[in-house]
Amino acid sequence: MKDLRQHKIEIFGLKNGDHQFTFHFDNSFFVKYENSIVSKGKGSCLIKLTKTDSMLTLHFIIEGFIELECDRSLEIFDHFIKVNKNLIYKYGDEDKELSEDVYVITKNTQEINISSFLYELVNLEVPMKKLHPKFQDDNENDEMIFTSPLRDKKEETIDPRWEVLKSLRNKLEI
């Protein structure tokens, strides 16, 4: 991974209270990560940082577009992303990760680099099924058919072969 110094926040000497930082990402940001799911995109990340004596709370607000390839037609399209996520840094004796969004850093930490978090949050916005917007209406109709809880039970027919097997099982249990 190449140098990502442009996505760092100097926290040493930062006064307690609320602060805001703005970062931008484009195609050159994704090139820095090998085997990235997303290779092209553009957007901005606003970070609202709240500093106290015991922790830092970062609220990420990310908006932009990422370029995806449609699973159905293989056409390239821009997918809009919007992310709101919190990240907490607590002060402790050693640097470690407590959970996916809570980290421990030492009081002597000079800066934090948010590039890996920005990268992860953008990549998490890639949908499982990447469909070009022209297919979105078709997809919604398909999902309604398969997930409709209002299916009529009477319409479901059981294969007669299963009925025979069920009756055999019932006879054997007696």
C-alpha positions as CSV (number, residue, x, y, z in Angstrom):
1,M,0.0,0.0,0.0
2,K,1.4,3.4,-1.0
3,D,1.6,6.5,1.1
4,L,-1.7,7.8,2.5
5,R,-0.6,10.8,4.5
6,Q,-3.3,13.0,3.0
7,H,-5.9,11.2,5.2
8,K,-4.4,11.9,8.6
9,I,-5.7,13.9,11.5
10,E,-3.2,15.5,13.9
11,I,-4.7,14.8,17.3
12,F,-1.7,15.8,19.5
13,G,-2.4,19.2,20.8
14,L,-6.0,19.3,19.6
15,K,-8.2,20.9,22.3
16,N,-11.2,19.2,23.8
17,G,-14.4,19.9,22.0
18,D,-15.8,19.6,18.5
19,H,-13.8,19.7,15.3
20,Q,-14.5,19.1,11.6
21,F,-12.2,17.7,8.9
22,T,-13.0,17.1,5.2
23,F,-11.2,14.6,3.0
24,H,-11.8,13.7,-0.6
25,F,-11.2,10.5,-2.5
26,D,-11.0,9.7,-6.2
27,N,-9.5,7.0,-8.4
28,S,-6.0,7.5,-7.2
29,F,-7.2,6.6,-3.6
30,F,-8.3,3.1,-4.7
31,V,-5.2,2.4,-6.7
32,K,-3.2,2.5,-3.4
33,Y,-5.0,-0.7,-2.3
34,E,-4.1,-4.0,-4.1
35,N,-7.0,-6.2,-5.2
36,S,-9.6,-3.6,-4.3
37,I,-13.3,-4.4,-5.0
38,V,-13.7,-0.8,-6.0
39,S,-11.2,0.6,-8.4
40,K,-12.8,3.9,-9.4
41,G,-14.9,6.4,-7.5
42,K,-15.1,9.9,-6.3
43,G,-16.5,11.6,-3.2
44,S,-16.0,13.4,0.0
45,C,-15.8,12.4,3.7
46,L,-16.7,14.8,6.4
47,I,-15.5,13.8,9.9
48,K,-17.0,15.4,13.0
49,L,-14.5,14.7,15.7
50,T,-15.3,15.2,19.4
51,K,-12.4,15.1,21.7
52,T,-12.6,14.6,25.5
53,D,-9.9,13.8,28.1
54,S,-10.7,10.0,27.8
55,M,-11.6,9.5,24.1
56,L,-12.1,10.7,20.6
57,T,-15.4,10.1,18.8
58,L,-15.3,10.4,15.0
59,H,-18.5,10.5,13.0
60,F,-18.0,9.7,9.3
61,I,-20.3,11.2,6.7
62,I,-19.3,9.9,3.3
63,E,-21.0,10.7,0.0
64,G,-20.0,10.0,-3.5
65,F,-20.1,7.6,-6.4
66,I,-18.3,4.3,-7.0
67,E,-18.0,2.6,-10.4
68,L,-19.4,-0.9,-10.5
69,E,-20.0,-3.5,-13.2
70,C,-23.5,-4.8,-13.6
71,D,-23.9,-8.5,-12.7
72,R,-26.6,-8.9,-15.4
73,S,-25.4,-6.9,-18.4
74,L,-21.7,-6.3,-17.5
75,E,-22.3,-2.5,-18.2
76,I,-20.3,-0.1,-16.1
77,F,-22.4,2.3,-13.9
78,D,-22.0,4.8,-11.1
79,H,-23.4,3.7,-7.8
80,F,-24.3,6.4,-5.3
81,I,-23.1,5.9,-1.7
82,K,-24.0,7.6,1.5
83,V,-22.5,6.4,4.8
84,N,-23.0,7.6,8.4
85,K,-20.7,5.7,10.8
86,N,-19.1,6.3,14.2
87,L,-15.7,5.3,15.3
88,I,-14.3,5.6,18.9
89,Y,-10.7,5.9,20.0
90,K,-10.2,5.5,23.8
91,Y,-7.0,6.3,25.5
92,G,-5.1,3.4,27.1
93,D,-1.8,1.8,27.8
94,E,-1.3,0.2,24.4
95,D,-2.7,0.4,20.9
96,K,-5.3,-2.3,20.2
97,E,-8.6,-3.0,18.6
98,L,-11.5,-3.7,21.0
99,S,-14.2,-4.1,18.4
100,E,-14.8,-3.1,14.8
101,D,-15.5,0.5,15.7
102,V,-13.7,0.9,19.1
103,Y,-9.9,1.2,19.3
104,V,-7.5,2.0,22.1
105,I,-4.6,4.4,21.5
106,T,-1.9,5.8,23.8
107,K,-1.9,9.4,25.1
108,N,1.3,9.9,23.1
109,T,-0.4,9.2,19.7
110,Q,0.4,12.1,17.4
111,E,-2.0,11.4,14.6
112,I,-4.6,9.0,13.3
113,N,-4.8,8.0,9.7
114,I,-8.4,7.4,8.6
115,S,-7.6,6.1,5.1
116,S,-8.2,2.4,6.0
117,F,-11.5,3.3,7.6
118,L,-12.6,5.4,4.7
119,Y,-11.6,2.5,2.3
120,E,-13.5,-0.1,4.3
121,L,-16.6,2.1,4.7
122,V,-16.7,2.7,0.9
123,N,-16.2,-0.9,0.1
124,L,-18.9,-2.0,2.5
125,E,-21.4,0.0,0.3
126,V,-20.9,-2.3,-2.7
127,P,-24.2,-4.2,-2.9
128,M,-24.2,-8.0,-3.0
129,K,-26.1,-7.9,-6.3
130,K,-24.7,-5.1,-8.5
131,L,-27.5,-4.1,-10.9
132,H,-27.4,-1.3,-13.4
133,P,-30.1,1.3,-12.4
134,K,-32.1,0.4,-15.5
135,F,-32.7,-3.1,-14.0
136,Q,-33.6,-1.8,-10.5
137,D,-37.4,-2.0,-11.1
138,D,-37.1,-5.6,-12.3
139,N,-35.1,-6.6,-9.2
140,E,-37.7,-5.1,-6.8
141,N,-40.4,-7.1,-8.5
142,D,-38.4,-10.3,-8.3
143,E,-37.7,-9.8,-4.6
144,M,-41.4,-9.2,-3.9
145,I,-42.3,-12.6,-5.5
146,F,-39.8,-14.5,-3.5
147,T,-40.2,-12.8,-0.1
148,S,-44.0,-12.2,-0.1
149,P,-45.4,-13.4,3.2
150,L,-48.9,-13.2,1.7
151,R,-48.6,-16.3,-0.4
152,D,-51.8,-18.4,-0.3
153,K,-51.2,-21.7,1.5
154,K,-53.8,-23.4,-0.6
155,E,-51.9,-22.7,-3.8
156,E,-48.9,-24.7,-2.6
157,T,-49.3,-28.2,-3.8
158,I,-47.4,-31.1,-2.4
159,D,-45.8,-33.6,-4.7
160,P,-47.9,-36.8,-4.4
161,R,-44.7,-38.8,-4.0
162,W,-43.9,-37.0,-0.8
163,E,-47.4,-37.9,0.5
164,V,-46.7,-41.6,0.0
165,L,-43.4,-41.3,1.8
166,K,-45.0,-39.4,4.7
167,S,-47.6,-42.1,5.0
168,L,-44.9,-44.8,5.1
169,R,-43.0,-43.0,7.8
170,N,-46.2,-42.7,9.8
171,K,-46.9,-46.4,9.5
172,L,-43.3,-47.2,10.6
173,E,-43.6,-45.0,13.7
174,I,-46.6,-46.9,15.0
